[in-house]
Amino acid sequence: MFVTDGYGNARVHKFAADGTHLLSWGEPGPGPGQFSLPHGVWIDRHGRVLVCDRENDRVQVFDQEGQLLRVWPTKLIGPAVFYVDADDIVYIPEHNGGLLSVLTLEGDRLAQWGDPSFRSCHGIWGDSRGDLYVVRPGAWGRQRRVVKHVRVG
């Protein structure tokens, strides 16, 4: 299990199934392997650890021992979390941009949609039909809501 510790330590932690801490990596900063609020984490089908480096506006890709493999080429506006579907299409809500980016598993953008006035897209998941569920904020003081995007075609 991998956990991002963005609000406190700018690190990623790896744990065994029994909860034993195995290793940690990262430090504050804008450089490769450094983080400014690591937020979401996903293990892809190749076993790579994808990390949303939210305030550095990027995704960094590591092996499971914390070695940096690459930084995705697509600049994002505060990437929050991931959802990767069965076809290896990556969906990332852009927390600071109010947008949803659709990328390949190598980080190349396929599409982007949304409304920057919403800001704070903060969660996403998909169902067996390919529909997406995105957490969107309400206006100030209102509850967040889940918006369903239905796959067409």
N, C-alpha and C positions, 0 to 999 in steps of 0.2 A: 504494500500500500504506500502511496506517495501523498504527501500533504504539503501544500504551499503555506508558508508562514509569512505572509506579506505585510500584515499590519504591525508585526513586532520585530521580525528579524531579517527580512529579505532573503529567505532561504527556502530550500526544498528539503523535506525530510523523507527518508525511506524507512519503512517499518516491516518487520516480518509478520506473518499471519497471526502469531501469538501476541503481537504488540511490542515486541522487542525492537528498540531503535537500532537500525543498522548503519546509517550514515546520513550526513547532511551536506549540502553544498550551497554556495551563493554568498553574496555580500552586497551591501548597498552600492549602487552606482549605475552608470549608463554603459559601461563596457561589456564586451562579450562575456557571458557567464555571470554577470552582475545583474541585480534586479532593482527595480523601483516599483514595489508592490506586486510581487508574484501572486496571482489571484487564482486562476483556474489551472487544472492539470488533467492530462488525458494520456493514457497509454495506447498508442496506435497498434495496428495489427502486426507491425514489425517489431514491437516491443520498445519503441522509442518513447521517451517521456517528453510530451509537448507541454510547455509552460506559457501561460499568458502573462507576460511581463507588462502589466497594465499601464503604469505611468511612464514606461519607456516606449509605449505604443508599438509593441512587437510581440512576436512569438519566438521563443528559443527552443531548440530541439536538443535533447541530451540522450545519452545511453543510460542504462539503469544504474550505472556506477557514478553518474554525475559529470561525465565528460561531455563538453559541448560538441555537438555534431554540426550544427548550423543555426543561423538566424534566418527566419523566413524573409523573403525579399519584399513582401507586401507590407506597407506601413498601415497600421490600424489606429483607430482613435480610442485608446483605452480598452483593449481586448479584455473581456471579463472571464468568460468560461468557454468550453467547447461542447459541441455535439458532433460526432462523426458517425455518418450513417453506414449501412452495409456496403455501399458503393465507394467508400472512402472519400466522400464529400464532407468537407469540414464546414460547420456553421459556427460563427463567432459573433455574439452580440458585442457591439462596441459601446462599452459603458459610458464613455465620455463623449460619444458622438451620436447616440440615438439610432445607430445604424446596425444592420445585420449584414455581415460579409459572408460570402460563400466562396470557399477556396478548395484547391486540390490538396492532397496530402503532402505536397511539397511546398505549399504556401503561395501558390499563384492564384490570384483572384479570378473567379468565374463570374461573379455577380455581386451586387450590393444594393440594398434597398433600406428604406426607413425614413425617419423624420428627425433631423437633428434637434428640433425643439423638444422632443421627448426626453433626450438624455437618459442616462442611467438604465439602459438595457442590461439586465443583470442575471438572467438565467435562461436556459434553453434546454429542450429535450424533444425527441421525435418519437413517433409511434410506428407501428408496423405498416401503415399505409403511406408513410413518408411525410405525413403532416408534421408541422413544427409547432411547438408551444413556447412562446417567448414571454418572459416576465418583463412587464413594462410598469413604469411608475405612474401613479396618479398625480394630479396636481398637488401642490404643497398641502400637506396635512391629510391627504386622502390615501386610502389603501392602494398597494400595488395590485396589478391585475395580470392575468395570463391572457395573451392574445394568441389565438390559433390561426396559423397560416396553412391553408389547405393546398396540398400538392396538386397541380393540374397536369394532366397528360401522362 
